[in-house]
């Protein structure tokens, strides 16, 4: 059962006493009221304010203003509902959890997830994890750097902002860190790896997720500077025709404290888990963890699909390269064969010439030498010569002429008209 409380009344009560005293006053659970205040953007006083309040000091300047919201009322579950919900947590059915995670087809992984969720249900205190601590430090450093850059116009090296920092209000960030602290613990217990930037990796796949705070659309409240611009415009419009009206937005979009976690696969939003009237995100750990693992399966399938496509592309590229190589080799073999045939014809032409002059008065030793050269040129014999290297019959005419010292082929003995 919910109690409907006036938002401004809760704010006044908290800043007049404390959250704990207000919870007792309204008959609601302290933790539940604190969570709803964060969701509804109701500021919570800090220790310095309480110390000043107790000591009777003037706390007017220390009191934070209540941000504007479209919601005048908040809904808070009473203590009986909280007690029932806490009792329900104790009897979380592990078999039901295992059934919900059957899509993983991995009994060992499912058992780890079941044990992690059961451990989370039993836990009351959540000490900050090293990952969330490092993340909070990075957010603080980034905001300080942004403030310095805007104030002094330093030329800072552009660095990527921490996750979620541009999607959350200050209080939304505080609540998101508390939620992330729980998620980090559960995911690590289940076997996932979490980085100091809060990246989540299951097996070899990184899960892309976002935490975003919803925003309301409310009519824009004109501030003093804008009112001055409008007044100046009205004055100058009577004198000059070229004066343009100041561009003032019609609506403001304040954060409303409602958080949602969105999951992304290959740049597309696949699912989300958000605050509901029945349960904030802190009470939806099983649903959030399931969303992580469903996204993991889709991310894994997408990765394997891309890897298969890449393998097919490389195989096709290798096939084409091999085909081109085989074609080039075949061309080389054909050219070599042509060159060998040329040598064969040249050798036979030389023998015909030798036969024609053998009966003349040419020295027999020269005839013998000429026949040895014909054998050296003939690819069927490929004879040896005491001065010449072994002839490479498949080489081009240019290489053969160059070896024999005839660099200009057209004016060499190899050029036949």
ZAMARGU-4260 file (C-alpha; in steps of 0.2 Angstrom, whole numbers, plus 5000, padded with zeros to 4 digits):
<rodrens>
0) 5000/5000/5000 | 5006/5017/4995 | 5005/5033/5005 | 5002/5049/4994 | 5012/5063/5002
5) 5014/5081/4996 | 5031/5084/4989 | 5034/5101/4997 | 5027/5095/5014 | 5040/5081/5014
10) 5054/5093/5009 | 5049/5105/5023 | 5048/5091/5035 | 5065/5084/5030 | 5074/5101/5031
15) 5065/5105/5048 | 5071/5089/5056 | 5078/5074/5047 | 5074/5060/5034 | 5073/5048/5049
20) 5061/5059/5059 | 5050/5062/5044 | 5049/5043/5040 | 5043/5040/5058 | 5031/5055/5056
25) 5023/5048/5040 | 5024/5030/5045 | 5035/5025/5031 | 5052/5016/5029 | 5067/5027/5031
30) 5077/5019/5016 | 5061/5019/5005 | 5058/5037/5009 | 5076/5041/5005 | 5075/5032/4988
35) 5059/5041/4983 | 5067/5058/4988 | 5081/5055/4977 | 5070/5049/4963 | 5058/5065/4965
40) 5073/5077/4966 | 5070/5082/4984 | 5086/5088/4991 | 5093/5080/5007 | 5102/5090/5020
45) 5120/5085/5024 | 5129/5084/5041 | 5134/5102/5041 | 5116/5108/5040 | 5111/5096/5053
50) 5125/5102/5065 | 5120/5120/5062 | 5101/5115/5065 | 5104/5106/5081 | 5116/5120/5088
55) 5102/5133/5084 | 5112/5143/5071 | 5104/5152/5056 | 5102/5139/5042 | 5094/5149/5029
60) 5109/5151/5018 | 5113/5132/5020 | 5095/5126/5015 | 5094/5120/4997 | 5079/5126/4987
65) 5066/5113/4981 | 5068/5111/4962 | 5052/5113/4951 | 5043/5097/4946 | 5027/5093/4937
70) 5023/5081/4951 | 5016/5089/4967 | 5014/5072/4976 | 5025/5057/4979 | 5021/5039/4983
75) 5029/5030/4997 | 5026/5012/5003 | 5021/5011/5021 | 5031/5000/5033 | 5020/4985/5032
80) 5022/4984/5013 | 5041/4986/5016 | 5041/4972/5028 | 5031/4961/5017 | 5043/4965/5002
85) 5058/4961/5013 | 5051/4945/5018 | 5048/4941/5000 | 5066/4943/4996 | 5071/4930/5009
90) 5061/4917/4999 | 5067/4921/4982 | 5065/4904/4972 | 5082/4899/4965 | 5073/4887/4953
95) 5063/4901/4946 | 5079/4911/4943 | 5087/4896/4935 | 5072/4894/4923 | 5073/4912/4918
100) 5091/4911/4913 | 5089/4895/4904 | 5092/4904/4887 | 5111/4904/4892 | 5112/4885/4889
105) 5126/4885/4902 | 5121/4877/4919 | 5137/4882/4927 | 5135/4901/4923 | 5116/4900/4928
110) 5121/4893/4945 | 5133/4907/4947 | 5120/4920/4943 | 5108/4912/4955 | 5120/4911/4969
115) 5125/4930/4966 | 5107/4935/4966 | 5103/4926/4982 | 5118/4933/4990 | 5112/4951/4984
120) 5095/4948/4991 | 5102/4943/5008 | 5114/4958/5009 | 5110/4974/5019 | 5126/4984/5018
125) 5135/4987/5002 | 5152/4994/5004 | 5159/5004/4989 | 5168/4993/4977 | 5185/4999/4969
130) 5177/5000/4952 | 5163/5012/4958 | 5176/5022/4969 | 5187/5024/4954 | 5172/5030/4943
135) 5167/5043/4956 | 5184/5050/4956 | 5185/5051/4937 | 5168/5060/4937 | 5174/5072/4950
140) 5191/5076/4940 | 5181/5078/4924 | 5169/5090/4931 | 5183/5100/4939 | 5192/5100/4922
145) 5176/5106/4913 | 5174/5120/4926 | 5192/5126/4924 | 5191/5125/4905 | 5175/5135/4905
150) 5181/5148/4918 | 5199/5151/4912 | 5197/5145/4894 | 5212/5134/4895 | 5216/5124/4880
155) 5214/5107/4888 | 5217/5091/4879 | 5200/5084/4874 | 5196/5068/4884 | 5181/5057/4883
160) 5169/5060/4897 | 5165/5047/4910 | 5150/5036/4906 | 5133/5043/4910 | 5140/5060/4916
165) 5130/5069/4903 | 5114/5060/4906 | 5111/5062/4925 | 5108/5076/4937 | 5119/5078/4953
170) 5107/5068/4963 | 5103/5056/4949 | 5122/5053/4948 | 5122/5049/4967 | 5108/5037/4966
175) 5116/5029/4950 | 5132/5026/4959 | 5123/5017/4973 | 5114/5006/4960 | 5130/5003/4951
180) 5138/4998/4967 | 5126/4984/4969 | 5126/4979/4950 | 5145/4978/4950 | 5145/4966/4965
185) 5132/4955/4958 | 5140/4954/4941 | 5157/4950/4948 | 5150/4937/4959 | 5142/4930/4943
190) 5159/4929/4935 | 5158/4945/4924 | 5173/4957/4923 | 5170/4976/4928 | 5182/4989/4923
195) 5186/5005/4933 | 5176/5014/4919 | 5161/5003/4924 | 5163/4993/4907 | 5155/4976/4909
200) 5163/4961/4900 | 5155/4944/4900 | 5167/4931/4894 | 5175/4940/4879 | 5161/4952/4875
205) 5159/4969/4882 | 5141/4974/4886 | 5135/4991/4880 | 5123/5000/4892 | 5118/5017/4897
210) 5110/5024/4913 | 5099/5039/4909 | 5088/5050/4920 | 5071/5055/4913 | 5067/5073/4911
215) 5050/5083/4912 | 5044/5096/4900 | 5038/5112/4910 | 5035/5130/4904 | 5051/5140/4905
220) 5052/5152/4919 | 5060/5168/4912 | 5075/5174/4922 | 5081/5192/4925 | 5094/5192/4911
225) 5080/5186/4899 | 5068/5199/4905 | 5081/5213/4903 | 5084/5207/4885 | 5065/5207/4882
230) 5063/5224/4889 | 5078/5231/4878 | 5070/5223/4863 | 5053/5231/4866 | 5062/5248/4868
235) 5073/5246/4853 | 5058/5239/4842 | 5050/5256/4842 | 5066/5265/4835 | 5073/5252/4823
240) 5065/5240/4811 | 5079/5228/4811 | 5079/5223/4829 | 5075/5204/4832 | 5067/5197/4846
245) 5078/5187/4859 | 5078/5168/4857 | 5070/5162/4873 | 5066/5144/4874 | 5047/5139/4878
250) 5051/5124/4889 | 5063/5118/4902 | 5068/5100/4904 | 5072/5097/4922 | 5078/5080/4928
255) 5064/5071/4937 | 5074/5058/4947 | 5067/5043/4937 | 5081/5032/4931 | 5082/5019/4917
260) 5096/5007/4911 | 5096/5005/4892 | 5105/4991/4883 | 5113/4992/4866 | 5119/4980/4853
265) 5128/4986/4837 | 5122/5003/4840 | 5103/4999/4842 | 5093/5000/4858 | 5087/4982/4862
270) 5079/4983/4880 | 5078/4994/4895 | 5074/4992/4914 | 5067/5008/4922 | 5059/5014/4939
275) 5041/5010/4941 | 5028/5015/4953 | 5029/4998/4961 | 5048/4995/4961 | 5063/5007/4959
280) 5078/5000/4950 | 5086/4995/4966 | 5073/4982/4968 | 5074/4975/4951 | 5091/4967/4952
285) 5086/4950/4944 | 5078/4960/4929 | 5093/4970/4927 | 5105/4956/4928 | 5094/4946/4915
290) 5095/4961/4904 | 5114/4961/4905 | 5115/4942/4900 | 5102/4943/4886 | 5111/4958/4879
295) 5127/4947/4881 | 5120/4933/4871 | 5114/4945/4857 | 5131/4954/4857 | 5140/4937/4856
300) 5129/4932/4842 | 5132/4948/4833 | 5151/4946/4836 | 5151/4928/4829 | 5141/4934/4814
305) 5153/4947/4810 | 5168/4936/4813 | 5160/4923/4801 | 5158/4936/4788 | 5176/4942/4790
310) 5182/4924/4789 | 5172/4922/4773 | 5179/4938/4766 | 5197/4934/4770 | 5194/4916/4762
315) 5187/4924/4747 | 5201/4936/4746 | 5214/4922/4748 | 5205/4912/4735 | 5206/4927/4723
320) 5224/4930/4727 | 5228/4911/4724 | 5219/4912/4708 | 5229/4927/4702 | 5245/4918/4708
325) 5240/4903/4698 | 5236/4913/4683 | 5253/4922/4684 | 5262/4906/4686 | 5254/4899/4671
330) 5258/4914/4661 | 5277/4912/4667 | 5276/4894/4662 | 5269/4898/4644 | 5283/4911/4642
335) 5296/4899/4648 | 5290/4886/4636 | 5290/4898/4621 | 5308/4903/4626 | 5313/4885/4627
340) 5305/4882/4609 | 5315/4897/4603 | 5331/4889/4610 | 5327/4872/4602 | 5324/4880/4585
345) 5340/4891/4587 | 5350/4875/4591 | 5343/4866/4576 | 5346/4881/4564 | 5364/4881/4571
350) 5366/4863/4567 | 5360/4865/4549 | 5372/4879/4547 | 5386/4868/4554 | 5382/4854/4542
355) 5382/4866/4528 | 5399/4872/4531 | 5407/4856/4538 | 5415/4851/4521 | 5423/4868/4519
360) 5440/4872/4524 | 5435/4878/4542 | 5445/4871/4556 | 5438/4855/4563 | 5441/4861/4580
365) 5429/4876/4577 | 5416/4864/4570 | 5417/4854/4586 | 5416/4870/4596 | 5401/4876/4586
370) 5392/4859/4589 | 5395/4861/4608 | 5387/4878/4608 | 5372/4871/4599 | 5371/4858/4613
375) 5373/4871/4626 | 5358/4881/4618 | 5347/4865/4615 | 5335/4863/4629 | 5334/4844/4626
380) 5353/4842/4629 | 5357/4858/4639 | 5376/4854/4638 | 5390/4861/4648 | 5403/4874/4643
385) 5419/4877/4651 | 5417/4896/4651 | 5398/4899/4651 | 5386/4896/4665 | 5372/4884/4662
390) 5359/4891/4650 | 5342/4895/4657 | 5331/4891/4642 | 5315/4898/4649 | 5323/4916/4651
395) 5318/4930/4639 | 5328/4935/4624 | 5332/4951/4633 | 5340/4941/4648 | 5349/4929/4636
400) 5356/4943/4626 | 5361/4953/4641 | 5371/4938/4648 | 5380/4936/4632 | 5384/4955/4632
405) 5372/4961/4619 | 5362/4975/4629 | 5353/4982/4614 | 5341/4968/4608 | 5336/4976/4592
410) 5354/4976/4587 | 5359/4959/4594 | 5360/4942/4586 | 5343/4938/4594 | 5334/4951/4584
415) 5327/4942/4569 | 5318/4952/4555
</rodrens>
